[in-house]
Amino acid sequence: MNIRFILLFIFVLICGLSVWYGMTDDPKLSLPDLQFSKDQAIVENDVVFEDKPIHVAILNGTSITGLASDVSLAIEHFGCVVDAIENAPHSNFKESILINRRLDSEAARQLANQLGGIRLIHEFDGRTVEDVVLVLGADYKLVTDSIDIISGRTGL
C-alpha cells in the first residue's frame, strides 16, 4: 500500500511540473521553437505569419451566446483559418488567453500582442490540427477591439 502512495505522489509531481512548464514564458524553460521552413517569416500588419495560415480553435469562455462565432468571422484579418468554434469547459473565464500549440514562440507572442496583449500559454502539441487556441474570457472586449482596429471594422 505504501508503494501506491509513492507512485501516486510521483505521478502528481510530474503532472504538476508539466503544467508549470507549459505555462512559463521564461525562454530558458521553454521548449525549442518548432521550425516550419527556411523562409518562414512574412510580416503583415506587424504580425509574423508562417508560409501557411495560422490555424485557430476559438473557445467561448463567457456566457455571451455566439461570441466565438462573431470573433471567428473577424479573425481572418490576422491571417488565421478557424478550424473549430466551441464553448470552453466553463463560461466564467476572467481573462482571454492564447494557447500556443505549434507556432514559433515569437509568432505566437506577436499574435497575442495583436489580440490586445492577452496572456500567452505555451502547451506545445504537434498532434493537434490547430496552431493556437483562443479562449475568450470576460475581457473579450480587449480582443474584439484589437481586431476592429487591425481590420478597420467597427463594433464587433
C-alpha positions as CSV (number, residue, x, y, z in Angstrom):
1,M,0.0,0.0,0.0
2,N,2.9,2.3,0.7
3,I,4.3,1.9,-2.8
4,R,0.9,3.1,-4.2
5,F,1.2,6.4,-2.4
6,I,4.8,6.8,-3.6
7,L,3.8,6.1,-7.2
8,L,0.8,8.5,-6.8
9,F,3.0,11.2,-5.4
10,I,5.5,10.8,-8.3
11,F,2.6,10.9,-10.8
12,V,1.1,14.1,-9.3
13,L,4.5,15.7,-9.1
14,I,5.2,15.0,-12.8
15,C,1.8,16.3,-13.8
16,G,2.3,19.5,-11.7
17,L,5.7,20.1,-13.2
18,S,4.3,19.6,-16.7
19,V,1.6,22.2,-16.2
20,W,4.0,24.7,-14.7
21,Y,6.5,24.1,-17.5
22,G,3.7,24.7,-20.1
23,M,2.7,28.0,-18.5
24,T,6.1,29.6,-18.3
25,D,7.3,32.4,-20.6
26,D,10.9,32.1,-19.4
27,P,13.0,31.4,-22.6
28,K,15.4,29.2,-20.6
29,L,12.4,26.9,-19.6
30,S,10.6,26.9,-22.9
31,L,10.6,24.1,-25.4
32,P,12.7,24.7,-28.5
33,D,10.9,26.6,-31.3
34,L,9.4,24.5,-34.0
35,Q,10.7,25.3,-37.4
36,F,8.4,25.2,-40.4
37,S,10.6,26.4,-43.3
38,K,13.7,28.3,-44.2
39,D,11.8,31.4,-45.4
40,Q,9.4,31.3,-42.6
41,A,8.5,34.8,-41.6
42,I,6.3,37.1,-43.7
43,V,5.4,40.4,-41.9
44,E,2.0,41.8,-42.4
45,N,0.3,44.3,-40.1
46,D,3.1,43.8,-37.6
47,V,2.1,40.1,-37.2
48,V,4.6,37.4,-38.1
49,F,2.9,34.7,-40.3
50,E,4.2,31.4,-41.3
51,D,4.2,30.5,-45.0
52,K,0.8,28.9,-44.4
53,P,-2.1,30.4,-42.5
54,I,-2.4,30.1,-38.7
55,H,-5.0,27.5,-37.7
56,V,-7.1,28.6,-34.7
57,A,-9.6,27.0,-32.4
58,I,-11.8,29.6,-30.7
59,L,-13.4,28.7,-27.4
60,N,-16.1,30.9,-25.8
61,G,-15.3,31.1,-22.1
62,T,-18.1,33.6,-21.4
63,S,-21.9,33.3,-21.1
64,I,-22.4,35.5,-24.3
65,T,-24.1,33.4,-26.9
66,G,-22.3,33.4,-30.3
67,L,-19.2,35.3,-29.2
68,A,-16.8,32.8,-30.6
69,S,-18.6,32.7,-33.9
70,D,-18.5,36.5,-34.2
71,V,-14.8,36.6,-33.4
72,S,-14.1,33.8,-35.9
73,L,-15.5,35.9,-38.8
74,A,-13.2,38.8,-38.0
75,I,-10.0,37.0,-37.0
76,E,-9.3,36.1,-40.6
77,H,-7.8,39.6,-41.0
78,F,-4.9,38.2,-38.9
79,G,-4.1,35.6,-41.5
80,C,-5.9,32.9,-39.5
81,V,-8.1,30.0,-40.5
82,V,-10.6,29.0,-37.9
83,D,-10.8,25.2,-37.5
84,A,-13.1,25.0,-34.5
85,I,-15.6,27.1,-32.7
86,E,-16.7,25.7,-29.4
87,N,-17.6,26.5,-25.8
88,A,-14.9,26.4,-23.2
89,P,-15.2,23.9,-20.4
90,H,-16.8,26.6,-18.3
91,S,-18.2,30.1,-19.0
92,N,-16.5,32.2,-16.3
93,F,-13.0,32.7,-17.7
94,K,-11.8,36.0,-16.2
95,E,-9.4,36.7,-19.0
96,S,-8.8,35.8,-22.6
97,I,-5.8,33.6,-23.3
98,L,-4.0,32.3,-26.3
99,I,-2.6,28.8,-26.0
100,N,0.3,28.1,-28.4
101,R,0.2,24.5,-29.7
102,R,2.5,24.5,-32.7
103,L,3.7,28.0,-33.6
104,D,7.1,29.5,-33.3
105,S,7.2,31.2,-29.9
106,E,7.8,34.7,-31.3
107,A,5.0,34.4,-33.8
108,A,2.6,33.3,-31.0
109,R,3.8,36.2,-28.8
110,Q,3.2,38.7,-31.6
111,L,-0.3,37.3,-32.3
112,A,-1.2,37.5,-28.6
113,N,0.0,41.1,-28.6
114,Q,-2.1,41.9,-31.7
115,L,-5.1,40.4,-30.0
116,G,-4.9,43.0,-27.2
117,G,-1.8,41.8,-25.3
118,I,-3.6,38.8,-23.9
119,R,-1.8,36.2,-21.9
120,L,0.1,33.5,-23.8
121,I,0.5,30.0,-22.6
122,H,2.8,27.5,-24.3
123,E,1.4,24.0,-24.4
124,F,3.1,22.5,-27.5
125,D,1.4,19.6,-29.0
126,G,2.3,18.6,-32.6
127,R,-0.6,16.2,-32.8
128,T,-3.3,18.9,-32.9
129,V,-4.8,20.4,-36.0
130,E,-4.8,24.0,-34.6
131,D,-1.7,26.1,-34.2
132,V,-3.2,28.1,-31.4
133,V,-6.4,28.0,-29.2
134,L,-8.0,31.4,-28.4
135,V,-10.1,31.2,-25.2
136,L,-12.4,34.3,-24.9
137,G,-12.9,35.5,-21.3
138,A,-14.6,38.3,-19.5
139,D,-12.1,40.8,-21.0
140,Y,-13.1,39.7,-24.6
141,K,-13.6,43.4,-25.5
142,L,-9.8,43.7,-25.4
143,V,-9.6,41.1,-28.2
144,T,-12.6,42.4,-30.2
145,D,-11.4,46.0,-30.0
146,S,-7.9,45.0,-31.2
147,I,-9.5,43.0,-34.1
148,D,-11.6,46.0,-35.0
149,I,-8.6,48.3,-35.1
150,I,-6.5,46.0,-37.3
151,S,-9.3,45.1,-39.6
152,G,-10.8,48.6,-39.8
153,R,-14.2,47.2,-38.7
154,T,-16.4,48.8,-36.2
155,G,-18.5,47.2,-33.5
156,L,-17.6,43.5,-33.4
